[in-house]
Amino acid sequence: MRNVNNGKMAEATPSASGEEYPWKRLNVSVQDADTLRQEAVEAHHDHLITEIETSEGPLATTLRAVYDGDEIDYFMEKLDGRIKSHDHEIERMCNYHYQGFIDSIRELQQVSGDATKLKGEIQGLNRELQTSCDPLLSAGDELVKCRKVQKNVTQAIESLSLCLPVLEMYGKLQEQMKSKRYYPALKTLEQLEHTYLPRVINHWFSQTMADAIPKLRERIKEASMTELKDFLESIRKHSAKIGEVAMRHAAEQNNMDPTIAKKKVKKRRAPAPPNPFTGEIDYEPPRPPSDGEDAEEELSAQDLVDFSPVYRCLHIYTVLGDKEKFETYYRSQRWKQARLSLQPPSNMHESIDLFKRYFHDIIGFFVVEDHILHTTQGLVTRSHMDELWEKAVEKISATLRSTSQSCKVASLMLEVKKLIVLFCHTLKGYGFSVGRLLELLLEMRDRYSEILSEQWVEVFNDIFAEDNYTPIFCDSPDDYTIITSQFPYRDKDLEQSDYPRQFPFSQFVPSIYVQVKEYINACLKFSADLHLSHTEIDDMIRKSANQLLTKTLGGCLSSLIKKPNLSLLQLIQISINMNYLEKSCEYLEEYISSITGAEKDSVHIARLHGSSMFKDARSDAEQHIYEQLNLKIDEFLDLASYDWTVQESRGQASSYLMDLVAFLQSTFMSFTNLPEKVAKTACMSACQHIASRLMALLQDNDIRQLSMGALQQFNLDVMQCEQFAASEPVPDSNDGTLQMAFTDLRQLLDLFINWDWSVYLADFGKQQARYLRVPRHTAISLLEKLNNADKKKNNLLQSLKKNEREKKKLIDTVLKQLKVLENGTT
């Protein structure tokens, strides 16, 4: 800022005049700055006071600026000064206008007097007017009252005209609810809500009715649901009857026996009272079925049930917008009932009536669902039905599999099969797929064959137990005809012979053949109504027949042959019987082809395996014949009692051996009906067993001493055996084969009895040696036993005999040479 002093501006630098105090002029400049600051503060305060005077809004900002400053006291002084200035201005203006104010007061007082006078005049006029208008006002009031009454009457008539239809409709609704006509009640409720109540919406009772409508709807829903629950409970009770009627109708349509589906109902009637005089009870014949029962038989499955509760409930829930809820509830409840129907009764495998009740319940369920499917829209869909059926088929299949495994009676299985076939026909008529159930019948057929096989085990065992195992004798043509009708045996020689006639086989051959045919017929019964081709039926029958022959009959024959109490003659007869049963397999194949209708020479036809089974059984019997024959031989040979130190033989064969030969001769006479090979094999086996046992007697280590007399007696027994072998005990056995069984014994005995040691030693090692079949160790053993017997002789005279000394010397020499040969060979 500039401060003028004596017309010059203050300078900030010292002057060049060279004065003593060049800075002294600055003090004047500082005083000018304080003045300027004071002026600025005053201007600021003036501005704030001006804002306070002129502002019409809040003064918060202005006051904050005052208090934020440091000179509030100074501001208050300035404000007081401004107030005083305005007070002087007001006083001046009041002094200027005082006379005009006095004049106005005077005029006002004059006007007040005039107003009082005017008021009095007006009050007088008012009293006069009131007095003159009192009659008119009274008439007007009466007119107004009449107008109000007339208006109220008109409004009441109009309100009643609107309310009476509503009240009548509401009364109709109550009547329909009482009579349980819920679907018409729902229609009435809809009209009441949408048509009549809006007309009386201003009346208080309309709101009461409007509030009651949801409750009425819920009552209708609950009532219809109660009817549906009653229907579901009723349909559960009547499902069995519906299924029975449906199955009976299906049986009639498919030309099946309707009694298959009918349950046996035993109707108990109270017995007639006894005669009071005689005490006897009069017999009453069974009453014929009443007309009501006949009518019930003629009713269709749908006629037995009233489906109206379902339709009503469906329509009600559809109108109320809860159709999906109803469908869900209905389907869930019906599935629960389906699960109950699919639950088999306990011990169902014991009674056909329990099977019928099981199938009746299932058919009744699906017949009802099929009816609902075709009489409603969307409540039961085809996909829902298919899903239910698939679940049901799985459960039915599992149940039938388990019950068939528990079933032990073939006749019951056959009845169950018929019932399943009719069950499939019934549901197939309603559009359900029954292929899996028909396939299940093929599985059950295998179980049926197993049950038959188990039953036939007892049949075969009874036949074996009752048979006498002797050839059949026929004393008359009738007896002969009976046997030939049971078993296809033809023999011209037998037909031309006189009575009594004798068959080569025993009674169990025709009995077995008849029972196999019975088994085939029983298997064929199960294949009926399965809609199989002739070839398929033939294969099934042959498969079952093979199972019967190979496993069942084969097992029974094996058990029979292994019985320890069978005699040799019985085993022989069994072997003979197997031969004829083997030949009968061809007739069984022809019989199967004749009853199944399949061509015998078809390439698809399986062959029976009975021939191989009978061959195996015959071989088993033959083996047991050989074993039994050897056991009998052992019984005779166990009676052998030799004195191995005897000096001379008795001159004839031992008694036990004579008895053995007699037994063998009689036994081999019964081999005449056996095949030639079997008889020869049995005879050869017997001779070989006798030879081995006799050789074992000589080689017994318990025998320490042996005399020539004992050898000669033993030689007589062997000669008796050789004579038996040469006597042709079985036909065509004179070729010397049987005698070869005793060759080892013969060469050994000839060597010792003829004392032909020079030849034995000379031919040692040659293929054409005379005593080729005499082993060295056997010869050594017998020589040592002879030598031991000579050492025991204590008779001095005998020891001094020249012949005895030479014999003793010869035995020692031969023993030495044989041992040398034995050691050399070793």
Salt bridges, closest charged atoms under 4 A:
ASP46 OD1 - LYS78 NZ 3.57
GLU51 OE2 - HIS47 NE2 2.77
GLU53 OE2 - ARG82 NH1 3.20
GLU53 OE2 - HIS86 NE2 2.79
GLU71 OE2 - ARG37 NH1 3.80
GLU89 OE2 - ARG92 NH2 2.06
GLU193 OE1 - HIS194 NE2 3.74
GLU193 OE1 - ARG217 NH2 2.06
GLU218 OE2 - LYS221 NZ 4.00
GLU227 OE1 - ARG312 NH2 3.09
GLU233 OE2 - LYS237 NZ 3.84
GLU284 OE1 - ARG269 NH2 3.86
GLU293 OE2 - LYS267 NZ 2.64
GLU293 OE2 - ARG287 NH2 3.84
GLU296 OE2 - LYS241 NZ 3.57
GLU297 OE1 - ARG248 NH2 2.80
ASP322 OD2 - LYS221 NZ 2.48
GLU327 OE2 - LYS323 NZ 3.97
GLU350 OE2 - HIS349 NE2 3.89
GLU369 OE2 - ARG334 NE 2.65
ASP370 OD1 - HIS374 ND1 3.51
GLU387 OE2 - LYS391 NZ 3.56
GLU390 OE1 - ARG436 NH1 3.26
GLU415 OE2 - LYS418 NZ 4.00
GLU443 OE1 - ARG401 NE 2.86
ASP446 OD1 - ARG445 NH2 2.70
GLU450 OE1 - ARG447 NH1 3.18
GLU454 OE2 - ARG447 NH1 3.85
ASP538 OD2 - ARG542 NE 2.43
GLU582 OE2 - LYS615 NZ 3.81
GLU582 OE1 - ARG618 NH1 2.62
GLU589 OE1 - ARG607 NH1 3.88
GLU590 OE2 - LYS600 NZ 3.08
ASP620 OD1 - HIS624 ND1 3.02
GLU622 OE2 - ARG618 NE 3.76
ASP634 OD1 - HIS689 NE2 2.54
ASP634 OD1 - ARG693 NH1 2.64
GLU635 OE1 - LYS632 NZ 3.28
ASP638 OD1 - ARG693 NH2 3.17
GLU676 OE2 - LYS680 NZ 2.90
GLU722 OE2 - ARG746 NE 2.98
ASP744 OD1 - ARG773 NE 2.31
ASP750 OD1 - ARG746 NH1 2.94
ASP756 OD2 - ARG770 NH1 2.89
GLU784 OE2 - LYS819 NZ 3.66
ASP790 OD1 - LYS793 NZ 3.58
GLU804 OE1 - LYS793 NZ 3.96
ASP812 OD2 - LYS808 NZ 2.91
GLU822 OE1 - ARG776 NE 3.24
